[in-house]
């Protein structure tokens, strides 16, 4: 009983302090407020590739935003040339394939909006295509079929038989010495 009394007092003190301080999250006020006009995507033109790091020969999605995303714009990048991005759910999007002959490196993407005045830039990273030549080295493969399999099975069977013999000897010894 002595151990639980100090624990109960500590819990009561902690609970009371939380109630008295009135802990509320700092970001709770206005958490669901609409974004200010200066932070909406339509005010800040951008262009991005998804994924931004890819291998030559893979497909990417371009996503962009101009002042108004109601008409087509163009994105130019060294690996794929010029691609037209079209309005899609409030953004400008398009899919394109990075040619398999593209060298490894970083490539600049340039968005040109319909007014020909507004532009934005982004980066696409192209990495080497590496194909594994064999499986991962995850162990010695001792349980795999091969030269060691009969030895392992025989050793396991011998250990099991030895365990049964020792158990039987222990039972006989207990009955004999009482």
N, C-alpha and C positions, 0 to 999 in steps of 0.2 A: 504494500500500500504506500510505503514511503516513496518509492520510485515514481509512482504515477502522480502524486501531488505536485512535485516541482514541474513535471511535464505539463500538467493541466494549467498551472499558473503561467508558464511560459507561453503556451498556446493562447491563453486569454489575453495576455499582455500584447502579443503580436497582433491578434485580431482587433483589439481595441485601438492600437496605434494606426492600423490601416483604415479603420472607420473614421478616426479623428482627422487624419491627414487628408482624406478624401481623394485618393489617387485616381486620376482620370488621365487617359492618354492625351498627350499634347496634340496629336494630329487628328483627334476625334472631331474637333470642331471644323466644319467645312470639308470633311473628308469626301463627301459626295457632291460637292459643288461643281458646277460646270467649269471647264478650263477657261482661263482668260484668253481673250482673242490673240494675244501675242504669242501664246504657246500652241495654238492649233496648227496642225500639219499644213493647212492651206496658207498660212502666213510665212512659214519657213520652208522654202523649197529644199528637197533632198532627193538623193538617189541611192539605192542600196541593192546589193545582190544577195540572194538567199539560196544556198549558203554562200557566205562571203569568201570561204576557202573551199576550193573545189579542185578536181583533177581534170586534165584535158580529156575531152570526150563526154563529160557529164553535162546534164541539163541544169540550168539555174533559172530562177525567177527574178526578174527585175521589178522593183517596186519604187515608185517615185511620187513626188507631189509638187505641183506648181501652185500658183496663186489660186487659180480655179482649176479643178480637176474634171472639167466637163468636156474638154476636147483633147485629141491625141497630141502627144509630144514625142520627142525622139531622144534616145540614149545612144551615145557613141562610145565604143570601147575597142581597143586594138584587137583583142582576140576575135570578136564577132562582127565588127563593123558597126552599122547603124541599125537599131531596132526601134520600131514604133511601139510606144507604150499607150495603152488604151484605158479609158475610165472603167474602174471596177471597184464598187463599194467604197467610194470616196477617195480612192487612190488611182494611180496610173500603173498598170502592170503588164508584163509580157513574159513569155518563156522563150529561152534561147538555149542553144547547145554550144558549148565551148569546143571548137574544132580539136580533133585528136592530135593535130600537129602543133598545137600551141606550146610554146616553151614555158618552163617553170619561171615564175616571177610575179611581181605585183603590177597590175594594170589599172589605169585610171579610167573611171566611168564618168561621162559628162552628159548631164541632162540639159536639153535645150527646150524651154517651154514654148508654147504657141506664139507668144508675143515677140519671140526672138531676142528679148532683152534679159529675161530671167534665166539664170543657169544655176546648176549645182554640180558638185563632184562627189564621187565616192571611189572606193578601192575594191578591186577583185584580186584575190590571191589564188594563183594557180600553183598546185603542188604536183610532185612526181607521182605517177601511177606505179605502185609497187605491188607486184603479185607474189605471194609467198610460194616458195618452192617445195616446202614440206610443212607438216603440222608443227605445232609448238612443242618445245621440249618441256614436258610436264612431269617427267619422272623417268625411272629406269625401266619401266615396262615389265616389272617382275611378275605380274599376274597375267601378262599376255601369253597366249600360246607360243610355244617355241622350245628352245633347248632346256630352259629352267623349269618348265611347267611340271614334268614328272617329279623332279626333285622337290618342288614346293608342295605338291599334292602328297607325296610320300612322307615328307617331314611333318605335315599337318596331321596326317593319319596316325603317325607314330606318336606325336604329342598327345592326341586324343586317347589312344590306347593306353599310354603311360599314365594319363590322368585317371582313367577308369580303374587301372590296376592299383594305383595308390589309394583311391577312394575305397575300393574293396578291402585292401589291407588295413586301412584305418578302421573300417567297420568291424572286421574280424578282431583286431587288437583291442578295441573298446569292449567287445563282448567277452573276450578272454580275461582282461584285467579289471573289468567291471566298473 
